[in-house]
Amino acid sequence: MVNMKKTGFGSLVVVAGILAGSVSALAASVLNSDSTAQTLVVTEGSSKQQVTVQPGEKVTICPSGCFVTFPNGDREALTGNEAITILNGGGTYK
């Protein structure tokens, strides 16, 4: 049983761990099934970044939703709970 009246650094670590687990549970996962590295363009709010996914690699993106542009030019809106596989440069949902 967790004592909710505790305060201090230990409680902060527990809360941070719970929040970190919550964020990763909501992130979209992307698996690259192609034989070459593929680069996605991930746009979250006004921030845009390129994410390179190596062959066979699985990465997590978009913990709070985003737009993703796949190597073949397809653009998708993600909410953060999708499981996506890259195949032939495009994304497919499972």
N, C-alpha and C positions, 0 to 999 in steps of 0.2 A: 504494500500500500504506500502511496506517495503522500508525504506530509506537505500539504499546500501552504502551510504557514512559514516554511523555511524561506529565508531570503539570503542574498549574498551571491558570491561568485558561482557556487555550485548550482544554484537554481538557474542562474543565467545560462550556464552551460547546458543544462537540461532543456530549457526553453529553446535555445539556439539549435540544439540537436533535433528537437521536434519540428521546428520550422524548416530546417534544412531537409528533413525527411519528407515533409509535406510538399515542398517545392519540387523535389525530384520526382515525386509521385505524379505530379501534374505535367511534367515536361514531356514533349513529344520525343519519340525515339526514331532514329533513322539508321537503317542498315544498308550498306553498299554491297549489293550482290553483283555488281559489275567487276570486270577483271582489271579495271584501271581506276585510279583515284578520281573522284567526282567532287566538284566544288559547288556548294549551294550559296545563294545570297539570301541572308536572313535579315529581315527588317522588323525591328521591334520599336514601335513609336517612331522617333526621328533618327534612331540609331540603325545603321546598316553595316553588316559585317559579312565577310566571306568565311565559310566553314568548309574545309576540305576533309572529305571522308575517304579513307584508304580502302582498298578492296577487302571485303570481309569485316570491316570495322563497323561498330555500332556506336553512335553518339546520341547525346540528348541535347535538345534545343528547345527554345520557346517555353519557358516555365509559365509565362502569363499570356501566351498567344502571340502570333506574329504572322508575317507574310513570308513565304519561301519561294524563291525562284530556282527551279531545277536546271541542270545543265542543258536540257533540251528546250528551255525557254518557257515551260509551263510554270504558272504562278498559282500558288494555293494559299488560302488563309487557314492557319492552324489555331486551334484553341488551346493546345498544350497537352492533349491526352491521346494523340494519335500514335500508331505504330506504322511507320512508313518504310518501304523497301525501295531502294533505287535499282532500277533495272533498265538497261539501254538508255541511261541518262535521264529517265523520267521517274516520277514517284508513284508508287502504288500503295494503297492502304490495305492493312490487314485488320 
